[in-house]
């Protein structure tokens, strides 16, 4: 068994991807241990769980998760159970999940806000120009009245 694990680790280390190495190692060990169990023992799912839990440093875990997200290794597993575990891990590490659709929606909202702010600033400028035109029109009418008074005298 130890020889098998050693050969497995040597073969997988060529990938230089520690995460896939650990995942494959866990899967193979689970299958080997299930093989050694008797049929009535294999029915006890709690003896060999599908997911292994272990303690890890929060800082190192956060760094590794961000690295996996950046390298697109984060979406390697798509089972519902693992998906829920990943969401839980992201919540515990205070990492916002990166989703392309949410990023596109956010970009669209920002563009809409920019357009709205441009329209609002244009409306404000138009209103101020209308006020200035109104003031100038009044002053022009006053000047016209004064000129008419001067001509009538």
C-alpha positions in Angstrom: 0.0 0.0 0.0 2.8 2.4 0.9 4.6 1.6 -2.3 1.5 2.3 -4.3 1.1 5.7 -2.6 4.7 6.5 -3.3 4.5 5.6 -6.9 1.2 7.5 -7.2 2.8 10.6 -5.7 5.8 10.4 -8.0 3.5 10.1 -11.1 1.2 12.9 -10.1 3.9 15.4 -9.0 4.9 15.7 -12.6 1.8 17.8 -13.1 3.1 20.3 -10.5 -0.5 20.9 -9.5 -0.8 20.1 -5.8 -4.5 20.5 -5.7 -5.2 17.9 -8.4 -2.6 15.7 -6.7 -4.4 15.8 -3.4 -7.8 15.2 -5.0 -6.6 12.2 -7.0 -4.8 10.8 -4.0 -7.9 11.1 -1.9 -10.1 9.4 -4.6 -7.6 6.5 -5.1 -7.2 6.0 -1.3 -10.9 5.9 -0.9 -11.3 3.3 -3.6 -8.5 1.2 -2.2 -9.9 1.3 1.3 -13.4 0.4 -0.1 -11.8 -2.6 -1.9 -10.4 -4.0 1.3 -13.7 -3.8 3.2 -16.1 -6.7 3.3 -19.4 -6.2 1.5 -21.4 -5.6 4.7 -18.8 -3.1 5.7 -19.0 -1.2 2.4 -22.6 -0.3 3.1 -21.6 2.0 6.0 -21.0 5.3 4.1 -19.9 7.1 7.3 -16.8 4.9 7.5 -15.3 6.4 4.4 -16.8 9.8 3.6 -16.8 11.3 0.2 -15.4 14.6 1.5 -12.4 14.8 3.9 -12.2 17.7 6.3 -9.0 19.0 7.8 -7.7 22.1 9.4 -5.8 24.7 7.5 -4.3 28.1 8.0 -6.9 30.8 7.0 -4.2 33.0 5.4 -2.7 30.2 3.3 -6.2 29.0 2.4 -7.3 32.4 1.3 -4.2 32.9 -0.8 -4.5 29.4 -2.4 -8.2 30.0 -3.2 -7.5 33.3 -4.8 -4.7 31.7 -6.8 -7.0 28.9 -7.9 -9.7 31.4 -9.0 -7.2 33.4 -11.0 -5.9 30.3 -12.7 -9.4 29.0 -13.4 -8.8 25.8 -11.4 -11.6 26.8 -9.0 -14.4 25.5 -11.3 -12.8 22.0 -11.7 -15.5 20.2 -9.6 -19.2 20.7 -10.4 -21.0 18.3 -8.0 -23.7 19.9 -5.9 -22.0 18.9 -2.6 -18.7 20.4 -3.6 -20.4 23.5 -4.9 -22.0 24.1 -1.6 -18.7 23.5 0.2 -17.0 26.0 -2.1 -19.7 28.6 -1.4 -19.3 28.0 2.4 -15.5 28.3 2.1 -15.8 31.6 0.2 -18.2 32.9 2.8 -15.9 31.9 5.7 -12.8 33.4 4.0 -14.7 36.6 3.1 -14.0 36.2 -0.6 -16.6 37.4 -3.0 -17.2 34.7 -5.7 -16.2 35.9 -9.1 -19.0 35.2 -11.6 -18.7 36.5 -15.2 -22.5 37.1 -15.5 -22.4 39.2 -12.3 -19.4 41.1 -13.6 -21.2 41.8 -16.9 -24.3 43.0 -15.0 -22.1 45.3 -12.8 -20.4 46.7 -15.9 -23.8 47.4 -17.5 -25.0 49.1 -14.4 -21.9 51.3 -14.3 -22.3 52.2 -18.0 -26.0 53.0 -17.3 -25.0 55.2 -14.4 -22.5 57.1 -16.5 -25.1 57.7 -19.2 -27.6 58.8 -16.7 -25.1 61.2 -15.1 -24.3 62.6 -18.5 -28.0 63.1 -19.3 -28.5 64.7 -15.9 -25.6 67.0 -16.3 -26.8 68.0 -19.7 -30.3 68.7 -18.3 -28.8 70.9 -15.6 -26.8 72.8 -18.1 -29.9 73.2 -20.3 -31.9 74.5 -17.4 -29.1 77.0 -16.5 -29.0 78.2 -20.1 -32.7 78.6 -20.2 -32.6 80.7 -17.0 -29.8 82.8 -18.5 -31.8 83.3 -21.7 -34.8 84.3 -19.6 -32.8 86.9 -17.7 -31.3 88.2 -20.9 -34.7 88.4 -22.6 -36.1 90.4 -19.7 -33.1 92.8 -19.8 -33.5 93.1 -23.6 -37.2 93.9 -23.1 -36.4 96.6 -20.5 -33.8 98.1 -22.8 -36.3 98.1 -25.7 -38.9 99.9 -23.5 -36.3 102.5 -22.4 -35.4 103.1 -26.1 -39.1 103.5 -27.0 -39.5 105.9 -24.1 -36.6 107.9 -25.3 -37.8 108.0 -28.9 -41.3 109.2 -27.8 -39.9 112.1 -25.8 
